[in-house]
């Protein structure tokens, strides 16, 4: 089984995985963008082949499912780039967590809707970063209340890289436990 498209149709293939940036790339913004896109794509690659039941079930003591992790990543992108860097006023920036601070997907939300939200939020994040100076500090008034606590865009993007690397590693384990698949 492959992943659902935005309309929930039958083409359920993940988008092609971008190559790692060339070893000749020296521009920090291009390196960050390239590595982030590769990790974002890796999330969908790890989900490809899982059944709906596997996407909604947990194999781990912590109890999260692969689909809950993707919904969490939608909000990670929102919290750090739109609410954080741009200080956009968002409803429910922590909408991926329940009262017990556990990841959740809203009731009735389909796999296709979660994946479309993930793809849309990643595209929004790319737009936020396009042409922005990595030294620029996040705006105050969203996630950050003071200039002193507002990180630079480079700090935010490095934070996102480590967040994605950690969660992609977790998906590696879940995938291996689900069906023995390892690697990309």
N, C-alpha and C positions, 0 to 999 in steps of 0.2 A: 504494500500500500504506500502511496505517496501522499504528499500534503495537499489539502484543498486549496483551490484558487479563491480569489476574493468573493466570487459569487457562489462558492460552495459547489462548483461544477466538478467535472471529472478530471480535468487536468490538474493533478495534484503534485506536480514536480516542484522541487525547490528551485529557486533561481540558481543560475550557474555561479559557482564559487569563484570569486575574484582571485587572481594570483597574488602571492605575497609581493609587496613592492620590490622593485629591482634593487640589487645591492648597490647600484650606482645612485640611487635617490638620496640626496643630502638635505633637501628642504624639509624641515621638521613638520610643517603642516601636511605635506604630501605623505610623509611616513606615517603620521598619526592617522590620517584619513584612510590610507590604504590598509593599515593593520586593523583598524576598527571595522572597516567594511568586510575584511576577510573573516573576522571573528563573528560579526553579525550574520554573515552568510553561513558560517559553521553551525550556528544554532539551528537554522532550518535544515541543514544537511543532516544533523544528528536526529532530527525528528522524522525525516523521510523514512518510510518503511514501518513506522510504528502504527499499530491499529488505534482506532478511537479509544478503545478500552485502555491500551497502554499509555496513550497521551493523557488520559484522565486519572490514571492510577499511580500510586506511589510504591516504590520498592525499598524506600529508605525509612529508617526510624523517625526522621524529622517530619515525614508525612507529605512532602510536596510532590506534585505531579509535574511531568514535563510541560504541560500546558500552563500550569500555574507559574512556572519559572519564566516562560515567555511573556506572560502578562506582567510579571514583576519587571522584566527588562523593558517593556513598554513604558512603565512608570519611572524606571531608572533614567531612561533617555529624557523623559519629560521633566523630572525633578532637577536634573543636572544642567540641561541646556536651555530649555524654555523657561522654567520657573527659576532656575538658578542663574545661568549666565545672562539671560535676557530680562529676568524679573517679570515675566508675564504672569498675570493673575489667573491661576488655574483653579478650577474646582477639583477637589479631591486629588491633590498631588500624591497623596499616600493611598490612592484607591486600589492598590494591589494587596493591601493588608486588611485583615479583619481585626476585631477588637482584641484578639490574643496575639496580634502582630504576626500572624501566619499568612503566607501568600494565599490569595484566593482569586478566582475568576468569577465575575458576576453571574448569578444564576441565569440560565437560559442562553448564555453567550456561546456560540458555536466555535469550533476549532477554526473554521474559515474566518470568522470575525476577529478572533484573537490574532491570527496570523496577519490579517489585513491591517489591524491596528499596529502591530509590530512593524510591518513594512512602511506604513504611513509615518509612524513616529521616527523611524530611522531616516526617512527622506526629509522630514522636518529638521532633524538634527543636522543633517548634511547642509541644509539651507542656512541654518543658524551659523554654522562654521565657515561657510563659503566666503572667502576673502577676508575673514576676521583676523585681526592681529592676535597671535598667540599670547602676547604680553598684556593684552587688554584684560582688565579686571571685570568680574561679574557685576552687573547692575545691582544696586541696593533696592530693596522693596519687595523682592520675591522671596526666594529661599534665604537670602542673606540680609540681615538687618543693619549691618554697619559695613563701611568700606574696609575696615580692618579685617573682617572675617571673609570678605569676598575674594575668592581665589582667581587666579588668571585662567584664561581659556586653556593654556597648555596644561595647567594643573588638573583642570576638569577632564580634559581628554585623556591624560595619563590615568586618572582615576577610573574613567570608563574602560580603558584598556584592561586594567587589572580586574575590574568587576566582570567584564566579559570573559577574560581568561579563566577566572575562578569558576564561573557558571558553566562555561563550555566544558571544563574539566569534570564538573559534576554531571553534566549530560553524557559525557563519555562513559562514566561509571554506570549511570542508569541504562544507557543503551547496551552496554556489555551485559549487565544483569538481565535485561529484557530478552535479548535474542543472541547474545554472544558477539555482536558486531563490534569491531574495534577499528580505529583509524578513521579516516574521512569517509 
